[in-house]
Amino acid sequence: MRCDDLGLRGQPRRGHLERGGLRRARGGKHAPELLANEIAKTREKTKNPFGVNLITVAPAFKDHIDVVIREKCPFVFFAGSIPSGRTSRR
């Protein structure tokens, strides 16, 4: 859902979060321990479900998968491609 869909055009991101938007932690090219810290910071900011953005072509992608599994992240978004079944069943 886009901010425009929630009637929030031009308003800060906090507005869409207060109306049910999904907060996301950034995986990107972070080292796995930095991703774990980003997830912890996200949990501190919300009691609601949140997602984690991962880049499938990042050098530490498989380690990032381990982090989101260990941290029991409710949603994961993949950029770059859809991971193989083998990767997603870890």
ZAVOMAR-919414 format. One record per residue: residue number from 1; x, y, z of N, C-alpha, C, CB in turn. Coordinates in steps of 0.2 Angstrom, whole numbers, plus 2048, in hexadecimal, padded with zeros to 3 digits. Atoms other than C-alpha are relative to their C-alpha. Glycine has a CB too. Example, Ala and Ser with C-alpha at 12.3 -4.5 7.8 and 13.67 -1.06 7.14 Angstrom:
# residues 2
  pos  n.x  n.y  n.z  ca.x  ca.y  ca.z  c.x  c.y  c.z  cb.x  cb.y  cb.z
    1  804  7FA  800   83E   7EA   827  804  806  800   7FB   800   806
    2  7FC  7FA  7FF   844   7FB   824  7FC  805  803   802   802   7F9
***
This chain:
# residues 90
  pos  n.x  n.y  n.z  ca.x  ca.y  ca.z  c.x  c.y  c.z  cb.x  cb.y  cb.z
    1  804  7FA  800   800   800   800  804  806  800   7FB   800   806
    2  7FC  7FA  801   807   811   7FB  7FD  805  805   800   803   7F9
    3  802  7FA  7FC   806   821   806  7FA  803  7FD   805   805   801
    4  806  7FD  803   7FA   828   7F9  7FA  7FD  801   802   801   7F8
    5  806  804  7FF   7EE   81A   7FB  7FD  801  807   802   7F8   7FF
    6  802  7FE  7F9   7ED   81F   80E  7FE  807  801   805   7FD   805
    7  801  7F9  7FF   7EA   831   80A  805  804  803   7F9   801   804
    8  7FB  7FD  7FC   7FB   836   810  805  803  7FB   804   7FA   804
    9  7FB  7FD  805   803   83E   801  803  806  803   7FC   803   7F9
   10  7FC  7FA  7FD   811   84A   807  801  800  807   7FD   806   7FE
   11  800  801  7F9   80F   844   819  806  7FC  802   7FA   7FE   803
   12  7FA  804  7FE   81E   83D   823  7FE  7F8  800   803   802   806
   13  801  807  800   820   82A   823  7FC  7FE  806   806   7FC   7FF
   14  803  802  7FA   81A   829   835  7F8  800  7FF   802   805   806
   15  807  800  801   809   82E   82F  7FD  7F9  7FD   7FE   805   7FC
   16  803  806  803   807   81E   824  801  7FA  805   804   7FF   7FA
   17  7FF  806  7FB   80E   813   832  7FA  800  806   807   801   804
   18  805  7FF  7FB   801   81A   83E  7F9  7FD  7FD   7FF   807   803
   19  806  802  804   7F4   815   831  800  7F9  7FE   7FE   805   7FB
   20  800  807  801   7F9   803   830  806  7FE  7FB   7FA   7FE   7FD
   21  7FB  802  804   808   804   824  805  7FC  803   803   807   7FD
   22  7FB  804  7FD   816   7F8   826  807  803  800   800   7F9   7FB
   23  7F9  7FE  7FF   827   7FD   82D  804  7FB  7FD   801   802   808
   24  7FB  804  803   836   7F6   825  807  801  802   800   800   7F8
   25  7F9  7FF  7FF   848   7F3   82A  804  7FE  7FA   802   7FB   806
   26  7FC  801  806   855   7F4   81D  806  7FB  801   803   807   7FE
   27  7FA  805  800   861   7E5   81A  805  803  7FB   7FD   7FA   7FD
   28  7FB  7FD  805   86A   7EC   80A  806  7FC  801   801   807   802
   29  7FA  803  800   87C   7E9   80B  803  800  807   805   804   7FB
   30  7FD  801  7F9   87E   7E9   81E  803  7FA  802   7FA   802   805
   31  7FE  806  7FD   888   7DD   827  7FB  7FD  804   807   801   805
   32  805  803  7FD   87D   7D0   82F  7FF  803  807   801   7F9   801
   33  801  7FE  7F9   880   7D7   841  7FD  807  800   806   801   804
   34  803  7F9  800   87B   7E9   83B  7F8  7FF  7FE   803   804   7FA
   35  807  802  802   86B   7E1   833  7FC  7FE  807   7FF   7FA   7FB
   36  803  802  7FA   867   7D9   844  7FF  806  805   804   7FB   804
   37  801  7FA  7FD   869   7EA   84C  7FB  804  7FD   807   805   800
   38  805  7FD  804   85E   7F2   83F  7F9  7FD  802   801   800   7F9
   39  807  804  7FE   850   7E5   843  7FF  802  808   801   7F8   800
   40  802  7FE  7F9   852   7E9   856  7FE  807  801   807   7FF   804
   41  803  7FA  800   850   7FB   853  7F9  801  7FE   805   805   7FC
   42  807  800  802   841   7F8   849  7FB  7FE  805   7FF   7FC   7F9
   43  805  802  7FA   839   7EE   857  7FF  805  805   803   7F9   803
   44  800  7FB  7FB   83D   7FC   863  7FB  805  7FE   806   803   801
   45  804  7FA  802   833   808   858  7F9  7FE  7FF   803   802   7F9
   46  807  802  802   823   7FD   855  7FF  7FA  804   7FF   800   7F9
   47  803  807  7FE   819   7EF   85D  7FD  7FD  7FB   7FC   801   806
   48  804  803  806   811   7EC   84C  805  7FC  7FC   7FD   806   7FC
   49  7FC  804  805   817   7DF   83F  804  805  7FC   7FC   7FC   7FC
   50  7FC  7FC  805   825   7E6   834  803  7FB  7FB   806   804   805
   51  7FD  804  805   82F   7E0   825  807  802  800   7FD   801   7FA
   52  7F9  7FF  801   841   7DF   821  802  7FF  7F8   805   7FB   804
   53  7FE  800  807   848   7E3   810  807  7FD  7FF   800   808   7FD
   54  7FA  803  801   855   7D8   809  802  800  7F9   800   7F8   802
   55  7FD  800  807   860   7D9   7F9  803  7F9  7FE   805   806   7FF
   56  7FE  807  802   862   7C7   7F1  807  800  7FD   7FB   7FD   7FC
   57  7F9  800  803   872   7CC   7E8  805  803  805   800   804   7FA
   58  7FB  7FE  7FB   87A   7D3   7F8  805  7FB  802   7FD   803   806
   59  7FB  806  7FE   88A   7CA   7FD  7FE  7FC  806   807   804   801
   60  802  803  7FA   883   7C6   80E  7F9  7FD  800   802   804   806
   61  807  802  800   872   7C1   808  7FE  7FA  804   7FE   7FF   7F9
   62  802  806  7FD   872   7AF   80F  801  801  808   805   7FA   7FE
   63  7FF  7FE  7F9   878   7B6   820  7FA  804  802   807   804   801
   64  806  7FC  7FF   86A   7C3   81F  7FA  7FB  801   7FE   805   7FB
   65  805  805  7FF   85E   7B4   81D  800  7FD  807   800   7FB   7FA
   66  7FF  803  7F9   865   7AC   82D  7FD  805  805   807   7FE   801
   67  802  7FB  7FB   862   7BD   836  7F9  800  801   804   806   7FE
   68  807  7FF  800   850   7BF   831  7FC  7FA  803   7FD   802   7F9
   69  803  806  7FD   84C   7AD   836  802  800  807   803   7F9   7FD
   70  7FF  800  7F8   855   7AE   847  7FC  806  803   808   802   801
   71  803  7FA  7FD   84D   7BF   84A  7F8  7FF  7FF   802   806   7FD
   72  807  801  801   83C   7B8   845  7FC  806  7FD   7FC   7FE   806
   73  803  7FB  804   838   7C6   839  7F9  7FE  7FD   805   804   7FB
   74  806  802  803   826   7C6   834  7FF  800  7F9   7FA   804   803
   75  800  7FF  808   828   7CC   822  807  801  7FE   7FB   805   7FE
   76  7F9  7FF  804   837   7CC   816  7FE  802  7F9   805   7FA   801
   77  800  7FE  807   838   7D5   806  806  800  7FC   7FD   808   800
   78  7FA  802  804   844   7D0   7F8  801  805  7FA   800   7F9   7FE
   79  7FE  7FC  806   84C   7DC   7EC  806  7FC  7FC   802   807   802
   80  7FB  803  804   856   7D5   7DD  7FE  7FA  7FD   806   7FE   805
   81  803  806  802   84D   7C4   7DB  7FC  7FD  805   806   7FC   7FD
   82  804  804  7FB   842   7B8   7E4  805  7FA  801   7F9   7FD   7FD
   83  7FC  805  7FE   84D   7AC   7EE  7FE  7F9  7FE   802   800   807
   84  802  807  802   84E   799   7E9  7FC  7FD  806   806   7FC   7FE
   85  803  804  7FA   844   78D   7F4  805  7FE  805   7FC   7FA   7FD
   86  7FA  802  7FC   854   787   7FB  801  805  805   806   7FD   7FD
   87  7FE  7FA  7FC   858   798   802  7FB  802  805   802   806   7FC
   88  806  7FE  7FC   847   79C   808  7FE  7FB  806   7FA   802   7FC
   89  802  805  7FB   845   78C   812  806  7FF  805   800   7F9   7FD
   90  7FA  800  7FB   855   78F   81D  7FD  800  807   805   805   7FF
***
